[in-house]
Amino acid sequence: MDDTSQFGPSAGGPAGPGQGPRPGSLHGRGNGPGDGPGSRRGLGLTLALVSAFAFGGSGPAAKPLIEAGLEPLHVTWLRVAGAALVMLPLAWRHRALVRERPGLLLGFGLLAVAGVQACYFAALSRIPVGVALLIEYLAPALVLGWVRFVQRRPVSRSAGVGVVLAVGGLACVVRVWAGLTLDAVGLLLALGAACCQVGYFVLSDHGSDGADGRRPSDPLGVIAYGLLTGAAVLTLIARPWEMKWSVLGRAASMDGTSVPAAVLLGWIVLVATVAAYLTGVVSVRRLSPQVAGVVACLEAVIATVLAWVLLGEHLAPVQLLGGAVVLLGAFIAQRSAPKQGQAEPVAAGGRGSGEVAGGLPTDTAEDRM
C-alpha cells in the first residue's frame, strides 16, 4: 500500500555497535529528554497521517498511467523497483542488517511489499475495487487478533472500537454494496492482501526496541532491503520486459489536464512509496501496530478525496459520511497510544503483566479487551 529529512543522521543516526537507540532516536521508543510518551504519540500520529496521505496519493497518480496504456502490474513494478533504486545507497549503508536480521528483511520484502501489491492487483482482476479495498483494510482487525490471541497481550478497548468504526466507515466510502456478486478466488486474494498488510504492521514494529538482545533494527535499512526484495519478486511476476516503455515518454491525462507521465511516476516512487514507507514504519514504532493500522484506514478516504479533486470522480453523500466515521475511528484508536505514565503502547511490545520498569501500570483493567 510519504519529508525524509527527519530520518537522516541528524535525527539520531544509526546506533553504534553494542549501543542501544539514542535518546530521541527514531529507531526505537527512546525515553530521552523531549521524547516522552506524549511527544512520541504526537510524532507517531503525525507520521501515520503523512503516511496515509502519501499512500493514498498513489492511486490518483497511477490511474492516468494505466489509462495511458500501462498494465496495473507494470505500474506496481515501476513503483517498487524505482523506490528500491532510490533506497539502494541506504541498503549499502545498512548492509550489516543482512547478517543481523535476514528473516526480518525477507519477511518485510515478501509480505509488506510484494505480497500486498501482488495479491491486491490480482484481486482487482476478479472483484470490484471497492470490495478488494475493504477486505484489504480488514488488516487492523486482524492485527488486533494477532496481538490478542497469538502474542497474548492486552488490547485496549478504544483500539477495538476504532477498528469497528473504521471498517464500517470504509465500507461506506468504497460502497461495498455495489459489488455483491463476488468471486471466491478474488475474495481469497483480497484476504491474502489483508494478511500481508498485517505482516507490514507487525514486522514494522519487530526489533524496534532491541528486546531480543540485539541492537534495534534501523527502519531505513529494513525499508531499503524490503523494497529490494519486493522488486526482485515482482520482476518475476510483472515481466517488465513486456511493458510499453514508450508510455513514460508521453503525457497522461488527469481529468483533461495533460501531465508528463514521468512526473506522475516520480510522485508514485518518491512520495507514494519511499516517503510513505519511511513515515509508515516509523509511525508503527512510535504508536503500536494496532493503532497505526487503524489510522492507515484513512488512506482509502484520502485516495477517494484526491480522486474527487484530481480526477473528477465525485463523492456521494454516503461516502462523505463514511469518511467522517473513519476519521472518528482513527481518533478513538489513537487514544490507546501511550499516555503520560505509560512506557509502551498497549499491545505494542510492552510487558503483558501491565507494568513497566518501576511498577507503574500501563493501562487499567477497564480499558482492556
N, C-alpha and C positions, 0 to 999 in steps of 0.2 A: 504499500500500500510501500523547516527548512524553514552579520549573520554568523558566520563561522568564526568571527574574530574572538569570541569568548571561549573558544576551545583550544586556542594556541597555548604556547608555553607561558604567556603572561597570566593565564588563568590558573596556574598551578603546575602545569607541565607534568610529564611522567615522573612518578616516584622513582628514586634511585634504587639500585639493588639492595635488597634487605630492608627497605623502608616501606612504611605504610603510606596511605594517602596524606598529602599535606593538608593543613587546615584550610578549609575553603575550597579544596580541590574538587573537580567535577568527577573524579574517578570513583568516589565513594560517598558515604554520608559523613563527611567531616564534621567536627564539632569545635572548630576553632572560632576565634573572635569574628563576629559578623556573619557566622554561618550556623546560627541557632536553628531550632526546629521551625520557627515562624519564617525565617529567611529562606530555609530550604524549601518549605512548602510554597512560598510565593514564587521563587525562581522556578521550581518544578512545574507549577501550574502555568506560568508564563511560557516556558519551553514547550509544554504539552499543547498549548493553544497555537503556538507558532508552528509546531509540527503538524497539527491538524490542518491549519491553513495551507501549509506547503504541500502536504499530501493531497489535500482537496483540490489544489490547483493543477494537478496532473491531468485530470480528465478533460477540462475545457481546453487545455493546450494540445492534448493528444487527438481529440476528435477531428479538428481541421486537418491534421496529418493523415488520419485514417480516410477521411473523405477525399483527400488529395490522391489517394492510391496506395498507401502503405497498409499492410496487414496489421491487425492489432498486436499479434505476437511479435512482429518485427519492431513495432514501436516499443514494446516492452524490452526487447533485446537491446535496442539503441539506448534506452533509458538506463538499464543496469550496466551495460558494457561501458557507456560513456562515463557513468559515475565511478565505475571501477578504475577507469583510466585516470580520472581526476584524483582519486584516492591512492593511486599507485605509490607516490613518494612517501605517504604516511604508512603504507604497508611495509615498505623497506625500513622505515624508521622504527617500526614496532615489530620487526621480524622475529624478535625473541618470543613473541606470543605463539608462534607456530610450534615451538618446542614446549612452551609452558602450558598452553591451553588449546591443544589441537581439536579436542572434542567440541569445545565451545565455538570455535571458528567454523568448523564444518557444519555443526548444527544450525548456527545462525545463517550461514550461506544457503543451506538446503531448505530450511523452513522459513525463516524470516524474509528471505529474498526470493529465491527460485520457487519455493513451494507455494507461497501466497500468490505470486504473479501467474504461474502456470495453471494452478487449479482454478483461479478466478476467471482467467480468459477462456479456459476450456469450458467452464460452466456457462459462460456467456453464449457459447455456440449452441446451447441446448435449452436454456431457460431465460426468462426476461431479466434485463439488467437490474431492475429494482429488487426482484426476488433474490438474485445472486448476492446483491449488496447487503440485503437484510440478513441473509444467512451468514455471510462472512462476518458481519458485526454482531453475531451471537458470541463472538470471541470473549468479550468482557464477562459474560455469564459463565463461559467455560473456564475462564481464569479463576473466577471465584470458586468454582467446583474443584479445580486443581489445588488451589491454596487450602481449601477447607477439608477436602477428603483425601488428597494424596499427600500434601505436606502436613496435614493435620494441624493447621494454625487457625487461630480465631479470625473471623471475618467480620468487620464492622457492619452494623445494621444499615448505616447510611450508604455504604457502598452497594449493598444488596438492593436497597430502594432505588438508588441511582441507576443501576443496571436495568431494572424493570422499566423505569420511566424512559431511559434512553432507547431501549429496544422498541418499546411501544411507540415512542415519538418517531423513531426511524421508520417504522412500518408505515406511518402516515406520510413521511417525506418521500419514500420511494413508491407509495401507493401499491402495496403488495397485492391488494385485491384485484389489480388489473391483470394479473397473470396467474390465474388459478389452475390452468391446465399445465401441469408440470411434468417434467421428465425425471424419472428416478435417477438415472446416471448424472444428470445435471445437478440434482439436489445433492448427491453424494460428492460431486466435485466441489460444489459451493461449501459444503460442510468440511471438506478437506482444506479449503482455503481458510475457513474459520479456525480449524485446528492448527494450521501452520501459523496463523496470526497469534494464537496462544503461545506458540513457540517463540514468536518475536518478543512478546511482553515478558515471558518467563526468562528467556536467555538474555534479554537486555539487562535484567536485574542480577543474573547469575555472576558470581565472582566480584561483585561491586564493592564488598566490604572486607575482602580478604579473610573471611571467617574460616576458610579451609586451610589456613596456614600459609598460603601464598599471597604475594602482593596483589592488590586489586588489578583487574584487567582494565587497560586503558580503552575507553569507548571508541576512540579514534581508530585504534588497531582492530578492534572487533568489527567495526563497520567496514573498514577497508578490506579485510580478508573475507568478510561476509559477502561483499559486493563482488570480489574477485571469484569466489566460489560460485555465487549465483550466476555470474556472467558465463562461466565455463559450462555450467549445467544448461542454461538457457540457449547457449550456442548449439548444443546438440538437438534441442527441441525446436528452436525457431528457424534453423538453417538460414542464416543471414545471407549466404551467397545467392539465395534466390530472391532477395529483396530488390525492389525497384529503387535503386540508389539515386536515380535522376530526380526523384520527387524532392529530395533535400536541396536541390539547386534551384527550385522554383518557389513560387509564393503559394500560400494556402489561404483560403477564405475563412474569416472569422466573422460570421454574421454580416457578410457583404464587404467587410474590410479586408484588404489584401495585406497579409503578414508573411514575411520571409519564413520559409519552413525551418531554416537554420536557427532563427530566433526562437521559435516555438520549441525546437529540440533543446536549445540552450537552457530555456526555462525548465523544461522537464528534467534535464540532467542535473543542473546546478541547484535549483530551488526545490523541485518536487521530489528529488531523490537524495542528493548529497546533504543539503541542509535539513531536509525532512527527517532523514535517518539520524543525523547528528543530534538534533534537538529532541527527537523522539526517544532515543536510547537514554540520553542524559535525564530526560523528564521522568522516565521509569525509575531511574536510580534515585532521583530526588523525591519522588512520591512513593509509589508502590505499583506492582503490576496491575492490580485490580482498579485502582483509582485512575492511573494513566490510561487504562483500557476504556473506561467509560468516557473520559474526556476525548479520546480518539474518535468516539462516535460522531463528534462534531465534524469530522472530515466529510461525511456524507452530506451534512447540512451545508457546509461551505461549498462543496462541489456543486450542489444544486443551485445555490445562490449565484455562484460565479457563472454557471451555465446560463442562468437567467440574465445576468448583466452582460456577459461577453458573447453569448451565442444566441440570445433572443429566445431561450426556452423558458416560457413563462411559468410561474408557480400558481397552483391552485390554492384556495384558502386553507384546505385541509393540510397542504404541505407546509404552509406558514405556521399553522398550529402545531404540526408535528415538530418543526424546527424549534419552536419555543419549548416544547416538552423535553426535547433532547438537551437543550440548554439547562433546563431545570434539573434534569437528571445528573448532568455533569456537575452542576453547582452543589447538589446534595452529596454526590460521591466524593468530591474533593474535600469535604469536611472530615473525611476519615483519614486524611493525610495527617502527619504528625503535628501535634499542637504543643504548646509550652508544657514542659514536664514529661514529654514523650521523647524517647531517644530513637525510636524506629516507627515507621508507619505500620499500622496493624496489618499483619499477614504479609509483610514485605521483607521478611528475613529476621525479624526480632525474635525474642525468646517466646516460646509457646506458653511459658508459665505466666505471661502477662506482667513480668517485671523486667526492669533494666538494671544495669550495674549499680547500684545504690539502693535497690529495693523499692523504687517508685513504680507504681502501677502504670502500665501503658494505656489501658482503657478500662472502662467499667464493665461489670457483668451485664448491665442492662443494654450496652451498646454492642454486644457480641451476638453473632449468629451461630 
